[in-house]
Amino acid sequence: SELERLTVLNAVRGVEKAKQYYNLPKEKEEDISFSLVEIDTVPYGEGFAVTVHLHNKSEESRTVSAVLSASSVYYTGVTAHLLKRTQRQFVLQPNQRESPLKDDSMRVKLGHHD
């Protein structure tokens, strides 16, 4: 699938030795910045919203595809449950700044999972 292909390519980008086995696209200047606002703590049973900021630093419009997910994780680092996943596509105009998830599409409530 497209998601699996992108996941593998993203993983390979960080491993120099693996790059020789994959036909990676040439490195290009990145003109879209992406920042995820960190959340320090969320009390058990409370909800939280994921906030993402995008900035198109180019002089041309750009189409951005993004997949965001939130999972609960055990103290060992092992993923427990997928809490929420959303996939979106955005068109950013030149020099536009956007925080595209203003709705509740990535609002998550923490609670007990069996």
Phi and psi in radians as a Rosetta constraint file:
Dihedral C 1 N 2 CA 2 C 2 CIRCULARHARMONIC -1.075 0.35
Dihedral N 2 CA 2 C 2 N 3 CIRCULARHARMONIC -0.723 0.35
Dihedral C 2 N 3 CA 3 C 3 CIRCULARHARMONIC -1.101 0.35
Dihedral N 3 CA 3 C 3 N 4 CIRCULARHARMONIC -0.749 0.35
Dihedral C 3 N 4 CA 4 C 4 CIRCULARHARMONIC -1.133 0.35
Dihedral N 4 CA 4 C 4 N 5 CIRCULARHARMONIC -0.720 0.35
Dihedral C 4 N 5 CA 5 C 5 CIRCULARHARMONIC -1.080 0.35
Dihedral N 5 CA 5 C 5 N 6 CIRCULARHARMONIC -0.794 0.35
Dihedral C 5 N 6 CA 6 C 6 CIRCULARHARMONIC -1.151 0.35
Dihedral N 6 CA 6 C 6 N 7 CIRCULARHARMONIC -0.624 0.35
Dihedral C 6 N 7 CA 7 C 7 CIRCULARHARMONIC -1.107 0.35
Dihedral N 7 CA 7 C 7 N 8 CIRCULARHARMONIC -0.784 0.35
Dihedral C 7 N 8 CA 8 C 8 CIRCULARHARMONIC -1.139 0.35
Dihedral N 8 CA 8 C 8 N 9 CIRCULARHARMONIC -0.808 0.35
Dihedral C 8 N 9 CA 9 C 9 CIRCULARHARMONIC -1.070 0.35
Dihedral N 9 CA 9 C 9 N 10 CIRCULARHARMONIC -0.678 0.35
Dihedral C 9 N 10 CA 10 C 10 CIRCULARHARMONIC -1.132 0.35
Dihedral N 10 CA 10 C 10 N 11 CIRCULARHARMONIC -0.715 0.35
Dihedral C 10 N 11 CA 11 C 11 CIRCULARHARMONIC -1.158 0.35
Dihedral N 11 CA 11 C 11 N 12 CIRCULARHARMONIC -0.718 0.35
Dihedral C 11 N 12 CA 12 C 12 CIRCULARHARMONIC -1.150 0.35
Dihedral N 12 CA 12 C 12 N 13 CIRCULARHARMONIC -0.570 0.35
Dihedral C 12 N 13 CA 13 C 13 CIRCULARHARMONIC -0.983 0.35
Dihedral N 13 CA 13 C 13 N 14 CIRCULARHARMONIC -0.497 0.35
Dihedral C 13 N 14 CA 14 C 14 CIRCULARHARMONIC -1.621 0.35
Dihedral N 14 CA 14 C 14 N 15 CIRCULARHARMONIC 0.026 0.35
Dihedral C 14 N 15 CA 15 C 15 CIRCULARHARMONIC -2.189 0.35
Dihedral N 15 CA 15 C 15 N 16 CIRCULARHARMONIC 1.813 0.35
Dihedral C 15 N 16 CA 16 C 16 CIRCULARHARMONIC -0.962 0.35
Dihedral N 16 CA 16 C 16 N 17 CIRCULARHARMONIC -0.773 0.35
Dihedral C 16 N 17 CA 17 C 17 CIRCULARHARMONIC -1.136 0.35
Dihedral N 17 CA 17 C 17 N 18 CIRCULARHARMONIC -0.588 0.35
Dihedral C 17 N 18 CA 18 C 18 CIRCULARHARMONIC -1.281 0.35
Dihedral N 18 CA 18 C 18 N 19 CIRCULARHARMONIC -0.405 0.35
Dihedral C 18 N 19 CA 19 C 19 CIRCULARHARMONIC -1.051 0.35
Dihedral N 19 CA 19 C 19 N 20 CIRCULARHARMONIC -0.500 0.35
Dihedral C 19 N 20 CA 20 C 20 CIRCULARHARMONIC -1.189 0.35
Dihedral N 20 CA 20 C 20 N 21 CIRCULARHARMONIC -0.329 0.35
Dihedral C 20 N 21 CA 21 C 21 CIRCULARHARMONIC -1.683 0.35
Dihedral N 21 CA 21 C 21 N 22 CIRCULARHARMONIC -0.144 0.35
Dihedral C 21 N 22 CA 22 C 22 CIRCULARHARMONIC -2.145 0.35
Dihedral N 22 CA 22 C 22 N 23 CIRCULARHARMONIC 2.506 0.35
Dihedral C 22 N 23 CA 23 C 23 CIRCULARHARMONIC -1.544 0.35
Dihedral N 23 CA 23 C 23 N 24 CIRCULARHARMONIC 1.427 0.35
Dihedral C 23 N 24 CA 24 C 24 CIRCULARHARMONIC -1.358 0.35
Dihedral N 24 CA 24 C 24 N 25 CIRCULARHARMONIC 2.548 0.35
Dihedral C 24 N 25 CA 25 C 25 CIRCULARHARMONIC -1.107 0.35
Dihedral N 25 CA 25 C 25 N 26 CIRCULARHARMONIC 2.634 0.35
Dihedral C 25 N 26 CA 26 C 26 CIRCULARHARMONIC -1.057 0.35
Dihedral N 26 CA 26 C 26 N 27 CIRCULARHARMONIC 2.526 0.35
Dihedral C 26 N 27 CA 27 C 27 CIRCULARHARMONIC -1.135 0.35
Dihedral N 27 CA 27 C 27 N 28 CIRCULARHARMONIC 2.297 0.35
Dihedral C 27 N 28 CA 28 C 28 CIRCULARHARMONIC -2.113 0.35
Dihedral N 28 CA 28 C 28 N 29 CIRCULARHARMONIC 2.809 0.35
Dihedral C 28 N 29 CA 29 C 29 CIRCULARHARMONIC -1.143 0.35
Dihedral N 29 CA 29 C 29 N 30 CIRCULARHARMONIC 2.273 0.35
Dihedral C 29 N 30 CA 30 C 30 CIRCULARHARMONIC -1.538 0.35
Dihedral N 30 CA 30 C 30 N 31 CIRCULARHARMONIC 2.120 0.35
Dihedral C 30 N 31 CA 31 C 31 CIRCULARHARMONIC -1.995 0.35
Dihedral N 31 CA 31 C 31 N 32 CIRCULARHARMONIC 0.159 0.35
Dihedral C 31 N 32 CA 32 C 32 CIRCULARHARMONIC -2.035 0.35
Dihedral N 32 CA 32 C 32 N 33 CIRCULARHARMONIC 2.141 0.35
Dihedral C 32 N 33 CA 33 C 33 CIRCULARHARMONIC -1.775 0.35
Dihedral N 33 CA 33 C 33 N 34 CIRCULARHARMONIC 2.589 0.35
Dihedral C 33 N 34 CA 34 C 34 CIRCULARHARMONIC -2.358 0.35
Dihedral N 34 CA 34 C 34 N 35 CIRCULARHARMONIC 2.230 0.35
Dihedral C 34 N 35 CA 35 C 35 CIRCULARHARMONIC -2.372 0.35
Dihedral N 35 CA 35 C 35 N 36 CIRCULARHARMONIC 2.430 0.35
Dihedral C 35 N 36 CA 36 C 36 CIRCULARHARMONIC -1.907 0.35
Dihedral N 36 CA 36 C 36 N 37 CIRCULARHARMONIC 2.141 0.35
Dihedral C 36 N 37 CA 37 C 37 CIRCULARHARMONIC -1.294 0.35
Dihedral N 37 CA 37 C 37 N 38 CIRCULARHARMONIC 2.143 0.35
Dihedral C 37 N 38 CA 38 C 38 CIRCULARHARMONIC -1.299 0.35
Dihedral N 38 CA 38 C 38 N 39 CIRCULARHARMONIC 2.552 0.35
Dihedral C 38 N 39 CA 39 C 39 CIRCULARHARMONIC -2.000 0.35
Dihedral N 39 CA 39 C 39 N 40 CIRCULARHARMONIC 2.160 0.35
Dihedral C 39 N 40 CA 40 C 40 CIRCULARHARMONIC -1.167 0.35
Dihedral N 40 CA 40 C 40 N 41 CIRCULARHARMONIC -1.091 0.35
Dihedral C 40 N 41 CA 41 C 41 CIRCULARHARMONIC -2.491 0.35
Dihedral N 41 CA 41 C 41 N 42 CIRCULARHARMONIC 2.675 0.35
Dihedral C 41 N 42 CA 42 C 42 CIRCULARHARMONIC -2.294 0.35
Dihedral N 42 CA 42 C 42 N 43 CIRCULARHARMONIC 2.076 0.35
Dihedral C 42 N 43 CA 43 C 43 CIRCULARHARMONIC -1.066 0.35
Dihedral N 43 CA 43 C 43 N 44 CIRCULARHARMONIC 2.520 0.35
Dihedral C 43 N 44 CA 44 C 44 CIRCULARHARMONIC -0.981 0.35
Dihedral N 44 CA 44 C 44 N 45 CIRCULARHARMONIC 2.324 0.35
Dihedral C 44 N 45 CA 45 C 45 CIRCULARHARMONIC 1.540 0.35
Dihedral N 45 CA 45 C 45 N 46 CIRCULARHARMONIC -0.160 0.35
Dihedral C 45 N 46 CA 46 C 46 CIRCULARHARMONIC -1.619 0.35
Dihedral N 46 CA 46 C 46 N 47 CIRCULARHARMONIC 2.824 0.35
Dihedral C 46 N 47 CA 47 C 47 CIRCULARHARMONIC -1.757 0.35
Dihedral N 47 CA 47 C 47 N 48 CIRCULARHARMONIC 2.885 0.35
Dihedral C 47 N 48 CA 48 C 48 CIRCULARHARMONIC -2.597 0.35
Dihedral N 48 CA 48 C 48 N 49 CIRCULARHARMONIC 2.765 0.35
Dihedral C 48 N 49 CA 49 C 49 CIRCULARHARMONIC -2.094 0.35
Dihedral N 49 CA 49 C 49 N 50 CIRCULARHARMONIC 2.415 0.35
Dihedral C 49 N 50 CA 50 C 50 CIRCULARHARMONIC -1.463 0.35
Dihedral N 50 CA 50 C 50 N 51 CIRCULARHARMONIC 2.288 0.35
Dihedral C 50 N 51 CA 51 C 51 CIRCULARHARMONIC -2.032 0.35
Dihedral N 51 CA 51 C 51 N 52 CIRCULARHARMONIC 2.206 0.35
Dihedral C 51 N 52 CA 52 C 52 CIRCULARHARMONIC -2.145 0.35
Dihedral N 52 CA 52 C 52 N 53 CIRCULARHARMONIC 2.380 0.35
Dihedral C 52 N 53 CA 53 C 53 CIRCULARHARMONIC -2.016 0.35
Dihedral N 53 CA 53 C 53 N 54 CIRCULARHARMONIC 2.272 0.35
Dihedral C 53 N 54 CA 54 C 54 CIRCULARHARMONIC -2.027 0.35
Dihedral N 54 CA 54 C 54 N 55 CIRCULARHARMONIC 2.549 0.35
Dihedral C 54 N 55 CA 55 C 55 CIRCULARHARMONIC -2.476 0.35
Dihedral N 55 CA 55 C 55 N 56 CIRCULARHARMONIC 2.093 0.35
Dihedral C 55 N 56 CA 56 C 56 CIRCULARHARMONIC -1.541 0.35
Dihedral N 56 CA 56 C 56 N 57 CIRCULARHARMONIC 1.873 0.35
Dihedral C 56 N 57 CA 57 C 57 CIRCULARHARMONIC -1.554 0.35
Dihedral N 57 CA 57 C 57 N 58 CIRCULARHARMONIC 0.009 0.35
Dihedral C 57 N 58 CA 58 C 58 CIRCULARHARMONIC -1.570 0.35
Dihedral N 58 CA 58 C 58 N 59 CIRCULARHARMONIC 3.061 0.35
Dihedral C 58 N 59 CA 59 C 59 CIRCULARHARMONIC -1.689 0.35
Dihedral N 59 CA 59 C 59 N 60 CIRCULARHARMONIC 0.162 0.35
Dihedral C 59 N 60 CA 60 C 60 CIRCULARHARMONIC -2.196 0.35
Dihedral N 60 CA 60 C 60 N 61 CIRCULARHARMONIC 2.740 0.35
Dihedral C 60 N 61 CA 61 C 61 CIRCULARHARMONIC -1.248 0.35
Dihedral N 61 CA 61 C 61 N 62 CIRCULARHARMONIC 2.646 0.35
Dihedral C 61 N 62 CA 62 C 62 CIRCULARHARMONIC -2.335 0.35
Dihedral N 62 CA 62 C 62 N 63 CIRCULARHARMONIC 2.497 0.35
Dihedral C 62 N 63 CA 63 C 63 CIRCULARHARMONIC -1.805 0.35
Dihedral N 63 CA 63 C 63 N 64 CIRCULARHARMONIC 2.189 0.35
Dihedral C 63 N 64 CA 64 C 64 CIRCULARHARMONIC -2.041 0.35
Dihedral N 64 CA 64 C 64 N 65 CIRCULARHARMONIC 2.241 0.35
Dihedral C 64 N 65 CA 65 C 65 CIRCULARHARMONIC -1.848 0.35
Dihedral N 65 CA 65 C 65 N 66 CIRCULARHARMONIC 2.341 0.35
Dihedral C 65 N 66 CA 66 C 66 CIRCULARHARMONIC -2.410 0.35
Dihedral N 66 CA 66 C 66 N 67 CIRCULARHARMONIC 2.494 0.35
Dihedral C 66 N 67 CA 67 C 67 CIRCULARHARMONIC -2.130 0.35
Dihedral N 67 CA 67 C 67 N 68 CIRCULARHARMONIC 2.122 0.35
Dihedral C 67 N 68 CA 68 C 68 CIRCULARHARMONIC -2.066 0.35
Dihedral N 68 CA 68 C 68 N 69 CIRCULARHARMONIC 2.401 0.35
Dihedral C 68 N 69 CA 69 C 69 CIRCULARHARMONIC -2.465 0.35
Dihedral N 69 CA 69 C 69 N 70 CIRCULARHARMONIC 2.691 0.35
Dihedral C 69 N 70 CA 70 C 70 CIRCULARHARMONIC -2.256 0.35
Dihedral N 70 CA 70 C 70 N 71 CIRCULARHARMONIC 2.310 0.35
Dihedral C 70 N 71 CA 71 C 71 CIRCULARHARMONIC -2.286 0.35
Dihedral N 71 CA 71 C 71 N 72 CIRCULARHARMONIC 2.632 0.35
Dihedral C 71 N 72 CA 72 C 72 CIRCULARHARMONIC -1.465 0.35
Dihedral N 72 CA 72 C 72 N 73 CIRCULARHARMONIC 2.552 0.35
Dihedral C 72 N 73 CA 73 C 73 CIRCULARHARMONIC -2.327 0.35
Dihedral N 73 CA 73 C 73 N 74 CIRCULARHARMONIC 2.356 0.35
Dihedral C 73 N 74 CA 74 C 74 CIRCULARHARMONIC -1.214 0.35
Dihedral N 74 CA 74 C 74 N 75 CIRCULARHARMONIC 2.829 0.35
Dihedral C 74 N 75 CA 75 C 75 CIRCULARHARMONIC -1.045 0.35
Dihedral N 75 CA 75 C 75 N 76 CIRCULARHARMONIC -0.343 0.35
Dihedral C 75 N 76 CA 76 C 76 CIRCULARHARMONIC -1.393 0.35
Dihedral N 76 CA 76 C 76 N 77 CIRCULARHARMONIC -0.160 0.35
Dihedral C 76 N 77 CA 77 C 77 CIRCULARHARMONIC 1.674 0.35
Dihedral N 77 CA 77 C 77 N 78 CIRCULARHARMONIC -0.075 0.35
Dihedral C 77 N 78 CA 78 C 78 CIRCULARHARMONIC -1.370 0.35
Dihedral N 78 CA 78 C 78 N 79 CIRCULARHARMONIC 2.313 0.35
Dihedral C 78 N 79 CA 79 C 79 CIRCULARHARMONIC -1.186 0.35
Dihedral N 79 CA 79 C 79 N 80 CIRCULARHARMONIC 2.292 0.35
Dihedral C 79 N 80 CA 80 C 80 CIRCULARHARMONIC -1.656 0.35
Dihedral N 80 CA 80 C 80 N 81 CIRCULARHARMONIC -1.046 0.35
Dihedral C 80 N 81 CA 81 C 81 CIRCULARHARMONIC -2.514 0.35
Dihedral N 81 CA 81 C 81 N 82 CIRCULARHARMONIC 2.520 0.35
Dihedral C 81 N 82 CA 82 C 82 CIRCULARHARMONIC -1.366 0.35
Dihedral N 82 CA 82 C 82 N 83 CIRCULARHARMONIC 2.116 0.35
Dihedral C 82 N 83 CA 83 C 83 CIRCULARHARMONIC -1.567 0.35
Dihedral N 83 CA 83 C 83 N 84 CIRCULARHARMONIC -0.709 0.35
Dihedral C 83 N 84 CA 84 C 84 CIRCULARHARMONIC -2.812 0.35
Dihedral N 84 CA 84 C 84 N 85 CIRCULARHARMONIC 2.553 0.35
Dihedral C 84 N 85 CA 85 C 85 CIRCULARHARMONIC -2.537 0.35
Dihedral N 85 CA 85 C 85 N 86 CIRCULARHARMONIC 2.388 0.35
Dihedral C 85 N 86 CA 86 C 86 CIRCULARHARMONIC -2.475 0.35
Dihedral N 86 CA 86 C 86 N 87 CIRCULARHARMONIC 2.557 0.35
Dihedral C 86 N 87 CA 87 C 87 CIRCULARHARMONIC -2.199 0.35
Dihedral N 87 CA 87 C 87 N 88 CIRCULARHARMONIC 2.261 0.35
Dihedral C 87 N 88 CA 88 C 88 CIRCULARHARMONIC -2.417 0.35
Dihedral N 88 CA 88 C 88 N 89 CIRCULARHARMONIC 2.793 0.35
Dihedral C 88 N 89 CA 89 C 89 CIRCULARHARMONIC -2.233 0.35
Dihedral N 89 CA 89 C 89 N 90 CIRCULARHARMONIC 2.358 0.35
Dihedral C 89 N 90 CA 90 C 90 CIRCULARHARMONIC -2.217 0.35
Dihedral N 90 CA 90 C 90 N 91 CIRCULARHARMONIC 2.521 0.35
Dihedral C 90 N 91 CA 91 C 91 CIRCULARHARMONIC -1.912 0.35
Dihedral N 91 CA 91 C 91 N 92 CIRCULARHARMONIC 2.083 0.35
Dihedral C 91 N 92 CA 92 C 92 CIRCULARHARMONIC -1.883 0.35
Dihedral N 92 CA 92 C 92 N 93 CIRCULARHARMONIC 2.258 0.35
Dihedral C 92 N 93 CA 93 C 93 CIRCULARHARMONIC -1.360 0.35
Dihedral N 93 CA 93 C 93 N 94 CIRCULARHARMONIC 2.874 0.35
Dihedral C 93 N 94 CA 94 C 94 CIRCULARHARMONIC -0.916 0.35
Dihedral N 94 CA 94 C 94 N 95 CIRCULARHARMONIC 2.303 0.35
Dihedral C 94 N 95 CA 95 C 95 CIRCULARHARMONIC 1.049 0.35
Dihedral N 95 CA 95 C 95 N 96 CIRCULARHARMONIC 0.302 0.35
Dihedral C 95 N 96 CA 96 C 96 CIRCULARHARMONIC -1.379 0.35
Dihedral N 96 CA 96 C 96 N 97 CIRCULARHARMONIC 2.439 0.35
Dihedral C 96 N 97 CA 97 C 97 CIRCULARHARMONIC -1.933 0.35
Dihedral N 97 CA 97 C 97 N 98 CIRCULARHARMONIC 2.403 0.35
Dihedral C 97 N 98 CA 98 C 98 CIRCULARHARMONIC -2.566 0.35
Dihedral N 98 CA 98 C 98 N 99 CIRCULARHARMONIC 2.505 0.35
Dihedral C 98 N 99 CA 99 C 99 CIRCULARHARMONIC -2.066 0.35
Dihedral N 99 CA 99 C 99 N 100 CIRCULARHARMONIC 1.498 0.35
Dihedral C 99 N 100 CA 100 C 100 CIRCULARHARMONIC -1.273 0.35
Dihedral N 100 CA 100 C 100 N 101 CIRCULARHARMONIC -0.178 0.35
Dihedral C 100 N 101 CA 101 C 101 CIRCULARHARMONIC -1.816 0.35
Dihedral N 101 CA 101 C 101 N 102 CIRCULARHARMONIC 0.964 0.35
Dihedral C 101 N 102 CA 102 C 102 CIRCULARHARMONIC -1.364 0.35
Dihedral N 102 CA 102 C 102 N 103 CIRCULARHARMONIC -0.302 0.35
Dihedral C 102 N 103 CA 103 C 103 CIRCULARHARMONIC -1.463 0.35
Dihedral N 103 CA 103 C 103 N 104 CIRCULARHARMONIC -2.917 0.35
Dihedral C 103 N 104 CA 104 C 104 CIRCULARHARMONIC -1.638 0.35
Dihedral N 104 CA 104 C 104 N 105 CIRCULARHARMONIC 0.402 0.35
Dihedral C 104 N 105 CA 105 C 105 CIRCULARHARMONIC -1.108 0.35
Dihedral N 105 CA 105 C 105 N 106 CIRCULARHARMONIC -0.462 0.35
Dihedral C 105 N 106 CA 106 C 106 CIRCULARHARMONIC -2.134 0.35
Dihedral N 106 CA 106 C 106 N 107 CIRCULARHARMONIC 0.631 0.35
Dihedral C 106 N 107 CA 107 C 107 CIRCULARHARMONIC -1.529 0.35
Dihedral N 107 CA 107 C 107 N 108 CIRCULARHARMONIC 2.223 0.35
Dihedral C 107 N 108 CA 108 C 108 CIRCULARHARMONIC -2.237 0.35
Dihedral N 108 CA 108 C 108 N 109 CIRCULARHARMONIC 2.448 0.35
Dihedral C 108 N 109 CA 109 C 109 CIRCULARHARMONIC -1.965 0.35
Dihedral N 109 CA 109 C 109 N 110 CIRCULARHARMONIC 2.277 0.35
Dihedral C 109 N 110 CA 110 C 110 CIRCULARHARMONIC -1.506 0.35
Dihedral N 110 CA 110 C 110 N 111 CIRCULARHARMONIC 2.447 0.35
Dihedral C 110 N 111 CA 111 C 111 CIRCULARHARMONIC -2.915 0.35
Dihedral N 111 CA 111 C 111 N 112 CIRCULARHARMONIC -3.038 0.35
Dihedral C 111 N 112 CA 112 C 112 CIRCULARHARMONIC -1.340 0.35
Dihedral N 112 CA 112 C 112 N 113 CIRCULARHARMONIC 2.379 0.35
Dihedral C 112 N 113 CA 113 C 113 CIRCULARHARMONIC -2.133 0.35
Dihedral N 113 CA 113 C 113 N 114 CIRCULARHARMONIC 2.375 0.35
